[in-house]
């Protein structure tokens, strides 16, 4: 099953390639930098975490060694915050 935003989360792209998430239950905003926004966009389109990691590694080749773990931590952080669901 692809990942998705819960009904209480609104995502808005910004002009600089970043993204803002609003948790309507708490009123808290979370800003994602362009890397986080890229990962989330791909996941929401149905791409697996490995595809998101590969896209990030292509954009930032110097980070290639850690990118799989970074994407996994990012996904888990969004889940724990209630901003992403399976």
C-alpha positions as CSV (number, residue, x, y, z in Angstrom):
1,X,0.0,0.0,0.0
2,X,1.4,3.4,-0.9
3,X,2.1,6.0,1.7
4,X,-0.3,8.9,2.1
5,X,-1.0,12.0,4.1
6,X,-3.7,11.6,6.8
7,X,-6.9,13.6,6.2
8,X,-5.8,16.1,8.9
9,X,-2.6,17.0,7.1
10,X,-2.4,19.6,4.4
11,X,0.8,19.9,2.2
12,X,1.7,23.1,0.3
13,X,4.6,23.5,-2.0
14,X,6.7,26.6,-1.7
15,X,8.3,28.6,-4.5
16,X,11.8,27.4,-3.5
17,X,11.0,23.7,-3.9
18,X,10.4,23.1,-0.2
19,X,7.1,22.1,1.3
20,X,5.0,23.0,4.4
21,X,2.9,20.5,6.2
22,X,0.0,21.6,8.4
23,X,-1.3,19.3,11.1
24,X,-4.9,20.6,11.4
25,X,-5.4,18.7,14.7
26,X,-2.7,20.6,16.4
27,X,-2.3,23.7,14.3
28,X,1.5,23.0,14.0
29,X,3.3,23.6,10.8
30,X,6.4,21.6,9.7
31,X,8.6,22.9,7.0
32,X,10.4,20.4,4.8
33,X,13.5,21.5,2.9
34,X,13.8,20.8,-0.8
35,X,15.3,17.3,-0.1
36,X,12.5,16.4,2.3
37,X,9.9,17.7,-0.1
38,X,11.4,15.6,-3.0
39,X,11.3,12.5,-0.9
40,X,7.7,13.1,0.2
41,X,6.4,14.0,-3.3
42,X,7.9,10.7,-4.6
43,X,6.4,8.7,-1.8
44,X,3.0,10.2,-2.2
45,X,3.2,9.4,-6.0
46,X,3.6,5.7,-5.0
47,X,7.3,5.4,-5.3
48,X,9.1,3.1,-2.9
49,X,11.6,4.4,-0.4
50,X,14.4,3.0,-2.5
51,X,13.3,5.1,-5.5
52,X,13.2,8.3,-3.3
53,X,16.7,7.4,-1.9
54,X,18.0,7.0,-5.5
55,X,16.6,10.3,-6.5
56,X,18.2,12.0,-3.5
57,X,21.5,10.3,-4.2
58,X,21.4,11.5,-7.8
59,X,20.8,15.1,-6.6
60,X,23.4,14.9,-3.9
61,X,26.1,12.3,-4.9
62,X,28.3,13.1,-1.9
63,X,25.6,11.8,0.4
64,X,25.2,8.5,-1.4
65,X,26.5,6.3,1.4
66,X,23.9,7.4,4.0
67,X,20.9,8.2,1.8
68,X,19.0,4.9,2.3
69,X,19.2,5.3,6.1
70,X,18.4,9.0,5.9
71,X,15.2,8.3,3.9
72,X,14.2,5.5,6.3
73,X,14.6,7.9,9.3
74,X,12.7,10.7,7.5
75,X,9.8,8.4,6.8
76,X,9.7,7.1,10.4
77,X,9.9,10.7,11.8
78,X,6.9,11.7,9.6
79,X,5.0,8.6,10.8
80,X,5.8,9.2,14.4
81,X,4.6,12.8,14.1
82,X,1.3,11.6,12.6
83,X,2.1,13.3,9.2
84,X,2.3,10.1,7.1
85,X,0.5,6.8,7.1
86,X,0.7,3.5,5.3
